Amino acid sequence: MKSLGPAFNRMWGASLLTNLADGVLLAAAPLLAVSLTKNPVLISVISALVMLPWLLFAIPIGAIVDRVDRRFLLAGANATRFVIAALIALAIATQTITIYWLFLATFLIGICEVTADTTTQSLIPQILDKSQLEKGNSRLQVSETVVQGFIGTPLSGFLYAIAIYIPFIANSLGFLVAAVLAASIPAKFLQDIRNEVSEKVKPDFLAEMKFGIGYLYNEKALLRLVLTTASIGLCYSMSTSTIVLFILQELKLTPSLFGLVLAIQSSGAILGALAAPRLSSAFGLSRVMAICIFSA
């Protein structure tokens, strides 16, 4: 595999580690929630708190990304996740963890995830030439699916079976190393794509947010796409929010195998990604999307 340069390699390494940590957390958080409460409503709140930061903070975080050094913003988001995950592990070890502390931690980690994902996507044009963008995005997307879905989530269940706090220790260490890699991206390899507007007067923070919201509202095709994907995400979260209760209580599966069940979902995602281009070419993007939505 041809290298895309030291800057991309460090960002890619940070992405691999955060996706591994996210995969561990994806299985560990529901398992921890079930150990704290059997109330399905409270457990479903975990899924809501994962999605809520994207709804509330995507636009303001996007405005922040345009104003600061993206390397350090990415490093800061990962460092914050390191601290939160470490505090969860400490709370579990000292038996002071509650479902409400888990709610707060999940929400804060969700905000950091929005920040990290948005910053990573914004860094790519600074690091790679236009001819390399497709290859770089492809590596990030494939590694996210494989590392998070097929390594992180199965590993989490086995670590959880050893001790409840161990997945969160592994989670925090992954974020820590990712923060170091992001901060160490050499500045000399970054293209300053903001030079084109450096001499212009930038709008203030609120004005930039209003512009983003107004642009989304006026671009009807983009608005329909956002509403469609948001609705799909909402319905998916509603249908899977208490799956951990169903798997552990109804199917009597041991917690150590919970991550393997989640990995099966990732298998479906990869098969869908491989089939989508051919199906879309044969039947059209809109038709394939509609069929998939109604089939689900």
Residue frames as qw, qx, qy, qz and C-alpha x, y, z in Angstrom:
[[0.000, 0.889, 0.458, 0.000, 0.00, 0.00, 0.00],
 [0.439, 0.465, -0.016, 0.769, 1.54, 3.29, -1.12],
 [0.326, -0.482, -0.443, 0.682, 2.21, 5.81, 1.64],
 [0.130, 0.844, 0.377, 0.358, 0.39, 9.13, 1.44],
 [0.204, 0.655, -0.257, 0.681, 3.01, 10.94, 3.49],
 [0.341, -0.026, -0.721, 0.603, 3.96, 11.32, 7.16],
 [0.288, -0.061, 0.235, -0.927, 1.20, 13.82, 7.96],
 [0.741, -0.062, -0.329, -0.582, -1.53, 11.54, 6.62],
 [0.641, 0.029, -0.754, 0.143, 0.05, 8.48, 8.26],
 [0.115, 0.012, -0.645, 0.756, -0.10, 10.13, 11.68],
 [0.505, 0.003, 0.086, -0.859, -3.66, 11.29, 11.17],
 [0.755, 0.034, -0.548, -0.357, -4.58, 7.82, 9.90],
 [0.452, 0.043, -0.795, 0.402, -2.88, 6.24, 12.92],
 [0.180, -0.004, 0.469, -0.864, -4.86, 8.53, 15.21],
 [0.663, 0.038, -0.195, -0.721, -8.04, 7.57, 13.34],
 [0.663, 0.048, -0.744, -0.062, -7.28, 3.84, 13.65],
 [0.255, -0.011, -0.754, 0.605, -6.78, 4.14, 17.40],
 [0.354, 0.046, 0.284, -0.890, -9.89, 6.25, 17.97],
 [0.718, 0.046, -0.408, -0.562, -11.96, 3.82, 15.90],
 [0.544, 0.013, -0.814, 0.203, -10.58, 0.95, 17.94],
 [0.023, -0.051, -0.611, 0.790, -11.44, 2.83, 21.14],
 [0.525, 0.044, -0.041, -0.849, -14.91, 3.68, 19.77],
 [0.690, 0.011, -0.659, -0.301, -15.50, 0.01, 18.98],
 [0.356, -0.047, -0.800, 0.481, -14.53, -0.97, 22.52],
 [0.183, 0.094, 0.394, -0.896, -16.86, 1.69, 23.92],
 [0.543, 0.003, -0.412, -0.732, -19.68, 0.67, 21.58],
 [0.694, -0.180, -0.691, -0.097, -19.99, -2.69, 23.34],
 [0.386, -0.060, -0.658, 0.643, -18.75, -1.72, 26.81],
 [0.202, -0.121, 0.176, -0.956, -21.17, 1.18, 27.43],
 [0.708, -0.208, -0.321, -0.594, -24.41, -0.87, 26.97],
 [0.721, -0.106, -0.659, 0.184, -22.95, -3.72, 29.04],
 [0.223, 0.027, -0.512, 0.829, -22.08, -1.28, 31.82],
 [0.412, -0.187, -0.037, -0.891, -25.55, 0.30, 31.59],
 [0.763, -0.208, -0.520, -0.322, -27.20, -3.11, 32.03],
 [0.581, -0.088, -0.652, 0.480, -25.10, -3.72, 35.14],
 [0.043, 0.027, -0.340, 0.939, -26.40, -0.43, 36.59],
 [0.514, 0.228, 0.314, -0.765, -30.10, -0.66, 35.67],
 [0.279, 0.201, 0.909, 0.236, -32.56, -2.98, 33.97],
 [0.315, 0.699, 0.362, -0.529, -34.91, -0.10, 33.07],
 [0.607, 0.361, 0.525, 0.475, -35.25, -0.17, 29.25],
 [0.146, 0.960, 0.202, 0.124, -36.08, 3.56, 29.12],
 [0.367, -0.851, 0.296, 0.230, -32.87, 4.51, 30.91],
 [0.659, -0.161, 0.587, 0.442, -30.82, 2.17, 28.74],
 [0.501, 0.648, 0.469, 0.331, -32.36, 3.63, 25.58],
 [0.072, -0.985, 0.004, 0.156, -31.22, 7.08, 26.71],
 [0.576, -0.449, 0.472, 0.494, -27.64, 5.94, 26.05],
 [0.516, 0.345, 0.601, 0.504, -28.37, 5.64, 22.32],
 [0.116, 0.928, 0.329, 0.130, -30.09, 9.02, 22.27],
 [0.343, -0.880, 0.161, 0.285, -27.14, 10.71, 23.96],
 [0.616, -0.143, 0.531, 0.565, -24.76, 9.26, 21.36],
 [0.367, 0.539, 0.558, 0.512, -26.74, 10.85, 18.49],
 [0.099, -0.919, -0.350, 0.150, -27.77, 14.11, 20.19],
 [0.362, -0.630, 0.204, 0.656, -24.39, 15.91, 19.87],
 [0.343, 0.143, 0.631, 0.681, -24.56, 15.56, 16.09],
 [0.023, 0.764, 0.589, 0.262, -27.90, 17.35, 16.11],
 [0.299, -0.911, -0.211, 0.192, -26.93, 20.07, 18.57],
 [0.401, -0.760, 0.273, 0.432, -23.26, 20.77, 17.89],
 [0.739, 0.249, 0.440, 0.446, -22.39, 19.82, 14.30],
 [0.318, 0.844, 0.196, 0.385, -22.80, 23.38, 12.96],
 [0.274, -0.942, 0.185, -0.058, -21.08, 25.28, 15.81],
 [0.748, -0.386, 0.432, 0.323, -18.21, 22.78, 15.85],
 [0.673, 0.479, 0.360, 0.434, -17.86, 23.23, 12.10],
 [0.098, 0.958, 0.011, 0.268, -17.48, 26.99, 12.65],
 [0.557, -0.754, 0.332, 0.103, -14.82, 26.36, 15.31],
 [0.841, 0.019, 0.396, 0.367, -12.89, 24.02, 13.00],
 [0.509, 0.723, 0.202, 0.422, -12.55, 26.86, 10.47],
 [0.110, -0.948, 0.093, -0.284, -10.99, 29.15, 13.09],
 [0.568, -0.689, 0.450, -0.021, -8.34, 27.12, 14.92],
 [0.164, 0.514, -0.828, -0.154, -5.37, 24.84, 14.25],
 [0.865, -0.030, -0.231, -0.444, -7.07, 21.59, 13.36],
 [0.605, 0.225, -0.717, 0.262, -4.21, 19.40, 14.59],
 [0.057, 0.145, -0.665, 0.731, -4.58, 20.67, 18.13],
 [0.638, -0.077, 0.081, -0.762, -8.39, 20.61, 18.01],
 [0.845, 0.077, -0.490, -0.202, -8.23, 16.93, 17.02],
 [0.464, 0.180, -0.716, 0.490, -5.65, 16.26, 19.73],
 [0.229, -0.189, 0.442, -0.847, -7.75, 18.12, 22.30],
 [0.782, -0.072, -0.148, -0.601, -10.89, 16.13, 21.44],
 [0.815, 0.074, -0.572, 0.050, -9.02, 12.84, 21.84],
 [0.258, 0.228, -0.642, 0.685, -7.30, 13.99, 25.05],
 [0.484, -0.204, 0.241, -0.816, -10.70, 14.92, 26.50],
 [0.882, -0.034, -0.308, -0.355, -12.05, 11.49, 25.63],
 [0.591, 0.209, -0.683, 0.376, -9.01, 9.95, 27.30],
 [0.079, -0.226, 0.546, -0.803, -9.79, 11.80, 30.55],
 [0.695, -0.114, 0.037, -0.709, -13.50, 10.91, 30.47],
 [0.867, 0.066, -0.474, -0.141, -12.88, 7.20, 29.78],
 [0.429, 0.226, -0.690, 0.538, -10.23, 7.08, 32.50],
 [0.306, -0.213, 0.414, -0.830, -12.66, 8.66, 34.98],
 [0.839, -0.064, -0.192, -0.506, -15.31, 6.07, 34.08],
 [0.751, 0.139, -0.621, 0.179, -12.79, 3.27, 34.73],
 [0.149, 0.236, -0.613, 0.739, -11.88, 4.86, 38.06],
 [0.554, -0.180, 0.179, -0.793, -15.54, 5.25, 39.04],
 [0.880, -0.007, -0.389, -0.274, -16.20, 1.58, 38.20],
 [0.604, 0.190, -0.659, 0.407, -13.16, 0.41, 40.17],
 [0.021, 0.123, -0.556, 0.822, -14.21, 2.48, 43.21],
 [0.099, -0.481, -0.871, -0.014, -17.89, 1.48, 42.81],
 [0.038, 0.501, 0.286, -0.816, -19.06, 5.09, 42.55],
 [0.072, -0.009, -0.615, -0.785, -20.39, 4.84, 38.99],
 [0.419, 0.430, 0.617, -0.509, -24.12, 5.44, 38.44],
 [0.483, 0.519, 0.636, 0.304, -26.27, 5.36, 35.32],
 [0.117, 0.971, 0.195, -0.076, -26.51, 9.15, 35.42],
 [0.317, -0.717, 0.447, 0.430, -22.72, 9.58, 35.47],
 [0.521, 0.068, 0.739, 0.422, -22.65, 7.23, 32.48],
 [0.337, 0.820, 0.459, 0.058, -25.22, 9.46, 30.74],
 [0.067, -0.952, 0.130, 0.267, -23.02, 12.52, 31.26],
 [0.444, -0.456, 0.637, 0.434, -19.88, 10.70, 30.10],
 [0.533, 0.366, 0.705, 0.292, -21.64, 9.37, 26.98],
 [0.248, 0.925, 0.286, -0.031, -22.90, 12.83, 26.03],
 [0.183, -0.872, 0.325, 0.317, -19.47, 14.46, 26.50],
 [0.511, -0.204, 0.728, 0.409, -17.72, 11.70, 24.56],
 [0.487, 0.622, 0.594, 0.150, -20.33, 12.20, 21.82],
 [0.113, 0.977, -0.003, -0.181, -19.44, 15.90, 21.59],
 [0.336, -0.640, 0.589, 0.362, -15.77, 14.98, 21.32],
 [0.590, 0.163, 0.738, 0.282, -16.59, 12.45, 18.61],
 [0.394, 0.856, 0.333, 0.017, -18.37, 15.11, 16.54],
 [0.087, -0.925, 0.283, 0.237, -15.34, 17.37, 16.98],
 [0.482, -0.401, 0.706, 0.329, -12.81, 14.67, 16.07],
 [0.587, 0.380, 0.679, 0.223, -14.72, 13.39, 13.02],
 [0.300, 0.932, 0.200, -0.038, -15.39, 16.89, 11.67],
 [0.191, -0.854, 0.405, 0.265, -11.77, 17.94, 12.22],
 [0.595, -0.168, 0.717, 0.322, -10.39, 14.80, 10.57],
 [0.542, 0.609, 0.543, 0.199, -12.48, 15.36, 7.45],
 [0.129, 0.990, 0.015, -0.062, -11.39, 19.02, 7.37],
 [0.427, -0.679, 0.507, 0.316, -7.72, 18.08, 7.73],
 [0.772, 0.188, 0.551, 0.255, -7.70, 15.82, 4.69],
 [0.506, 0.811, 0.172, 0.236, -7.67, 18.67, 2.09],
 [0.162, -0.934, 0.317, -0.007, -4.85, 20.32, 4.05],
 [0.616, -0.456, 0.627, 0.143, -2.75, 17.16, 4.05],
 [0.617, 0.149, 0.705, 0.316, -3.41, 15.59, 0.66],
 [0.082, 0.231, -0.436, -0.866, -3.43, 16.86, -2.92],
 [0.679, 0.223, 0.058, -0.697, -6.68, 16.67, -4.87],
 [0.644, 0.313, -0.648, -0.260, -5.43, 13.58, -6.71],
 [0.286, 0.132, -0.887, 0.338, -5.00, 11.78, -3.38],
 [0.437, -0.181, 0.317, -0.822, -8.30, 12.74, -1.72],
 [0.850, -0.017, -0.264, -0.456, -10.28, 9.72, -2.89],
 [0.706, 0.154, -0.652, 0.227, -7.57, 7.29, -1.82],
 [0.088, 0.235, -0.603, 0.757, -7.17, 8.98, 1.58],
 [0.601, -0.144, 0.164, -0.769, -10.91, 9.03, 2.28],
 [0.851, 0.055, -0.455, -0.255, -11.18, 5.41, 1.21],
 [0.511, 0.176, -0.721, 0.434, -8.48, 4.33, 3.68],
 [0.180, -0.188, 0.493, -0.830, -10.15, 6.22, 6.51],
 [0.731, -0.060, -0.033, -0.679, -13.61, 4.78, 5.79],
 [0.823, 0.097, -0.555, -0.079, -12.46, 1.18, 5.34],
 [0.374, 0.192, -0.709, 0.567, -10.29, 1.27, 8.44],
 [0.389, -0.216, 0.332, -0.832, -13.15, 2.74, 10.44],
 [0.850, -0.046, -0.179, -0.494, -15.49, -0.10, 9.53],
 [0.795, 0.153, -0.573, 0.128, -12.92, -2.88, 9.93],
 [0.292, 0.243, -0.637, 0.671, -11.17, -1.70, 13.10],
 [0.396, -0.198, 0.333, -0.832, -14.26, -0.50, 14.93],
 [0.821, -0.016, -0.086, -0.564, -16.62, -3.26, 13.89],
 [0.921, 0.129, -0.367, -0.030, -14.40, -6.35, 13.66],
 [0.552, 0.214, -0.571, 0.569, -11.70, -5.67, 16.25],
 [0.090, -0.326, 0.376, -0.863, -12.92, -3.13, 18.80],
 [0.695, -0.258, 0.014, -0.671, -16.40, -4.46, 19.55],
 [0.906, -0.075, -0.416, -0.034, -15.52, -8.19, 19.82],
 [0.487, 0.248, -0.549, 0.633, -12.45, -7.34, 21.91],
 [0.280, -0.427, 0.243, -0.825, -14.58, -5.24, 24.25],
 [0.847, -0.292, -0.169, -0.412, -16.80, -8.15, 25.25],
 [0.855, 0.015, -0.431, 0.290, -13.84, -10.35, 26.15],
 [0.259, 0.333, -0.411, 0.808, -12.17, -7.54, 28.13],
 [0.517, -0.424, 0.055, -0.742, -15.47, -6.89, 29.93],
 [0.905, -0.210, -0.344, -0.138, -15.64, -10.55, 30.94],
 [0.624, 0.137, -0.495, 0.589, -12.26, -10.17, 32.70],
 [0.226, -0.461, -0.468, 0.719, -13.25, -7.03, 34.62],
 [0.233, 0.837, 0.494, -0.026, -15.86, -4.36, 33.94],
 [0.087, -0.921, 0.078, 0.371, -13.39, -1.47, 34.04],
 [0.586, -0.247, 0.545, 0.547, -10.75, -2.97, 31.70],
 [0.458, 0.587, 0.520, 0.418, -12.50, -1.97, 28.43],
 [0.011, -0.987, -0.150, -0.058, -12.59, 1.62, 29.62],
 [0.500, -0.669, 0.358, 0.417, -8.88, 1.55, 30.50],
 [0.568, 0.109, 0.609, 0.543, -8.11, 0.24, 27.02],
 [0.241, 0.831, 0.450, 0.219, -10.48, 2.85, 25.61],
 [0.206, -0.960, 0.034, 0.186, -8.72, 5.70, 27.41],
 [0.558, -0.441, 0.485, 0.509, -5.24, 4.54, 26.36],
 [0.516, 0.425, 0.590, 0.453, -6.31, 4.43, 22.72],
 [0.097, 0.950, 0.263, 0.141, -7.53, 8.02, 22.90],
 [0.433, -0.810, 0.202, 0.340, -4.33, 9.13, 24.64],
 [0.565, -0.158, 0.563, 0.581, -2.03, 7.75, 21.93],
 [0.364, 0.659, 0.543, 0.371, -4.35, 9.15, 19.24],
 [0.112, -0.981, -0.114, 0.107, -4.09, 12.60, 20.84],
 [0.487, -0.603, 0.402, 0.487, -0.27, 12.41, 20.76],
 [0.528, 0.188, 0.637, 0.530, -0.27, 11.34, 17.09],
 [0.212, 0.849, 0.438, 0.206, -2.65, 14.16, 16.11],
 [0.241, -0.942, 0.052, 0.226, -0.61, 16.80, 17.93],
 [0.533, -0.463, 0.510, 0.491, 2.59, 15.55, 16.27],
 [0.635, 0.614, 0.412, 0.223, 1.39, 16.06, 12.69],
 [0.471, -0.203, 0.138, 0.847, 4.16, 18.21, 11.14],
 [0.214, 0.783, 0.252, -0.527, 2.93, 21.71, 10.32],
 [0.031, -0.525, 0.531, 0.664, 5.24, 21.88, 7.28],
 [0.122, 0.114, 0.917, 0.362, 3.13, 19.24, 5.52],
 [0.186, 0.657, 0.661, -0.313, -0.14, 21.17, 5.95],
 [0.189, 0.387, 0.410, 0.804, -1.52, 23.30, 3.17],
 [0.038, 0.377, 0.445, -0.812, -3.04, 26.49, 4.56],
 [0.121, 0.468, 0.742, 0.465, -6.28, 26.40, 2.60],
 [0.121, -0.843, -0.465, 0.242, -7.49, 29.41, 4.55],
 [0.369, -0.298, 0.179, 0.862, -4.99, 31.78, 2.93],
 [0.126, 0.425, 0.610, 0.657, -7.50, 32.54, 0.22],
 [0.275, -0.798, -0.417, -0.338, -9.73, 34.36, 2.70],
 [0.599, -0.318, -0.363, 0.638, -7.09, 35.54, 5.14],
 [0.174, 0.038, 0.016, 0.984, -7.34, 39.13, 3.96],
 [0.351, -0.491, -0.481, -0.636, -11.10, 39.20, 4.11],
 [0.320, -0.307, 0.495, -0.747, -13.07, 40.07, 7.20],
 [0.273, -0.146, -0.950, -0.042, -14.40, 36.80, 8.58],
 [0.515, -0.543, -0.263, -0.609, -17.98, 36.88, 9.88],
 [0.316, -0.449, 0.640, -0.538, -18.42, 36.47, 13.61],
 [0.085, -0.072, 0.989, -0.099, -19.16, 33.09, 15.08],
 [0.420, 0.418, 0.648, -0.478, -22.97, 33.49, 15.29],
 [0.478, 0.621, -0.171, -0.597, -23.18, 34.95, 11.79],
 [0.210, 0.379, -0.860, -0.270, -21.29, 31.94, 10.42],
 [0.211, 0.146, 0.935, -0.244, -23.68, 29.56, 12.19],
 [0.472, 0.560, 0.344, -0.587, -26.71, 31.43, 10.81],
 [0.384, 0.562, -0.512, -0.523, -25.22, 31.22, 7.34],
 [0.040, 0.181, -0.979, -0.083, -24.77, 27.46, 7.68],
 [0.316, 0.355, 0.789, -0.389, -28.34, 26.93, 8.87],
 [0.444, 0.640, 0.065, -0.624, -29.71, 29.23, 6.16],
 [0.254, 0.467, -0.726, -0.435, -27.72, 27.46, 3.46],
 [0.100, 0.041, 0.992, -0.063, -29.02, 24.08, 4.60],
 [0.374, 0.505, 0.583, -0.515, -32.62, 25.36, 4.61],
 [0.416, 0.669, -0.146, -0.599, -32.38, 26.92, 1.14],
 [0.245, 0.373, -0.835, -0.322, -30.70, 23.93, -0.50],
 [0.801, -0.078, 0.126, -0.580, -33.79, 21.72, -0.65],
 [0.855, 0.227, -0.464, -0.047, -32.06, 18.64, -2.03],
 [0.341, 0.332, -0.693, 0.541, -29.45, 18.77, 0.74],
 [0.432, -0.254, 0.411, -0.762, -32.17, 19.44, 3.33],
 [0.898, 0.001, -0.130, -0.420, -34.16, 16.39, 2.20],
 [0.726, 0.272, -0.596, 0.210, -31.02, 14.26, 2.38],
 [0.055, 0.332, -0.637, 0.694, -30.23, 15.48, 5.91],
 [0.640, -0.163, 0.259, -0.705, -33.81, 14.90, 7.09],
 [0.901, 0.122, -0.340, -0.241, -33.85, 11.44, 5.51],
 [0.598, 0.269, -0.654, 0.377, -30.58, 10.33, 7.08],
 [0.166, -0.307, 0.539, -0.767, -31.54, 11.87, 10.44],
 [0.791, -0.105, 0.053, -0.601, -34.86, 10.00, 10.38],
 [0.854, 0.175, -0.490, 0.000, -33.09, 6.75, 9.51],
 [0.328, 0.328, -0.662, 0.589, -30.65, 7.29, 12.36],
 [0.446, -0.264, 0.369, -0.772, -33.49, 8.04, 14.79],
 [0.896, -0.020, -0.109, -0.430, -35.48, 4.95, 13.82],
 [0.738, 0.266, -0.585, 0.205, -32.37, 2.76, 13.89],
 [0.076, 0.340, -0.634, 0.691, -31.47, 4.01, 17.36],
 [0.651, -0.193, 0.220, -0.700, -35.03, 3.42, 18.59],
 [0.927, 0.080, -0.259, -0.260, -35.00, -0.14, 17.27],
 [0.773, 0.212, -0.496, 0.333, -31.59, -1.08, 18.65],
 [0.120, -0.694, 0.358, -0.613, -31.36, 0.99, 21.84],
 [0.673, -0.412, 0.464, -0.402, -32.39, -1.90, 24.10],
 [0.834, 0.303, -0.441, -0.134, -30.90, -4.73, 22.04],
 [0.203, 0.429, -0.777, 0.413, -28.42, -5.40, 24.83],
 [0.544, -0.140, 0.552, -0.616, -31.31, -6.32, 27.15],
 [0.881, 0.248, -0.066, -0.398, -32.83, -8.60, 24.52],
 [0.644, 0.462, -0.604, 0.083, -29.53, -10.37, 23.85],
 [0.096, 0.353, -0.780, 0.507, -28.54, -10.84, 27.48],
 [0.458, -0.048, 0.587, -0.666, -31.94, -11.49, 29.09],
 [0.819, 0.281, 0.105, -0.489, -34.02, -13.14, 26.37],
 [0.788, 0.462, -0.406, -0.043, -31.36, -14.94, 24.35],
 [0.822, -0.545, 0.153, 0.067, -29.25, -15.63, 27.47],
 [0.722, 0.526, -0.193, 0.406, -26.03, -14.73, 25.66],
 [0.662, -0.490, -0.174, 0.541, -22.99, -14.15, 27.85],
 [0.012, 0.955, -0.013, -0.297, -21.64, -10.56, 27.95],
 [0.433, -0.481, 0.564, 0.513, -18.31, -11.69, 26.49],
 [0.407, 0.249, 0.754, 0.452, -20.07, -12.55, 23.21],
 [0.205, 0.827, 0.386, -0.355, -22.07, -9.34, 22.94],
 [0.028, -0.701, 0.373, 0.607, -19.34, -7.69, 20.88],
 [0.258, -0.044, 0.865, 0.429, -19.44, -10.54, 18.37],
 [0.283, 0.662, 0.690, -0.070, -23.13, -9.85, 17.75],
 [0.102, 0.883, 0.015, -0.457, -22.30, -6.24, 16.97],
 [0.219, -0.446, 0.671, 0.550, -19.55, -7.42, 14.62],
 [0.379, 0.364, 0.825, 0.206, -22.20, -9.29, 12.60],
 [0.225, 0.884, 0.319, -0.258, -23.90, -5.94, 11.99],
 [0.096, -0.747, 0.412, 0.513, -20.61, -4.59, 10.68],
 [0.396, -0.016, 0.833, 0.386, -20.45, -7.52, 8.26],
 [0.341, 0.701, 0.626, 0.020, -23.76, -6.38, 6.82],
 [0.038, 0.913, -0.024, -0.406, -22.43, -2.82, 6.50],
 [0.245, -0.490, 0.655, 0.521, -19.42, -4.01, 4.47],
 [0.379, 0.287, 0.837, 0.272, -21.56, -6.18, 2.19],
 [0.233, 0.854, 0.434, -0.168, -23.87, -3.23, 1.63],
 [0.078, -0.822, 0.269, 0.496, -20.96, -0.91, 0.84],
 [0.311, -0.230, 0.786, 0.482, -19.61, -3.39, -1.71],
 [0.305, 0.464, 0.810, 0.187, -23.00, -3.90, -3.36],
 [0.105, 0.786, 0.317, -0.521, -24.14, -0.26, -3.34],
 [0.011, 0.541, -0.415, -0.731, -22.11, 1.02, -6.34],
 [0.036, 0.032, 0.888, 0.458, -23.28, -1.76, -8.66],
 [0.073, 0.595, 0.788, -0.141, -26.89, -1.57, -7.52],
 [0.053, 0.745, 0.151, -0.647, -26.91, 2.22, -7.85],
 [0.001, 0.371, -0.599, -0.710, -25.47, 2.02, -11.37],
 [0.012, 0.196, 0.930, 0.310, -28.06, -0.55, -12.39],
 [0.121, -0.654, -0.745, -0.044, -31.19, 0.90, -10.76],
 [0.001, 0.740, 0.086, 0.667, -30.38, 4.50, -9.77],
 [0.209, 0.193, -0.613, 0.738, -29.31, 6.06, -6.47],
 [0.446, -0.183, 0.212, -0.850, -32.76, 7.24, -5.33],
 [0.836, -0.060, -0.352, -0.417, -34.46, 3.95, -6.15],
 [0.670, 0.087, -0.670, 0.307, -31.84, 1.84, -4.34],
 [0.033, 0.194, -0.530, 0.825, -31.95, 4.13, -1.29],
 [0.615, -0.159, 0.021, -0.772, -35.76, 3.98, -1.15],
 [0.845, -0.020, -0.500, -0.185, -35.80, 0.17, -1.44],
 [0.506, 0.131, -0.673, 0.524, -33.19, -0.20, 1.30],
 [0.201, -0.216, 0.384, -0.875, -35.07, 2.16, 3.63],
 [0.755, -0.118, -0.059, -0.642, -38.38, 0.31, 3.22],
 [0.796, 0.085, -0.599, 0.023, -36.70, -3.11, 3.41],
 [0.267, 0.218, -0.668, 0.659, -35.13, -2.19, 6.75]]
